[in-house]
Amino acid sequence: MSPASLSRPLTATLAMLLVGGILALDLALAGAPDLFAAPSAIALGSGAAPEGAHCSGN
């Protein structure tokens, strides 16, 4: 298989297989994430007033 004989569909398939293999290996080694222990996707702040720096309003 020379680089000139690799078509776009074959290259895309090989790339997707590589990405899928890396994801499967990661899942096998680390286990599935605990979605209840994960931080929220959108963090709107802790509710505490900002102190110092440019966001304190001073």
Residue pairs with C-beta under 8 A, 6 or more apart in sequence:
50 56
50 57
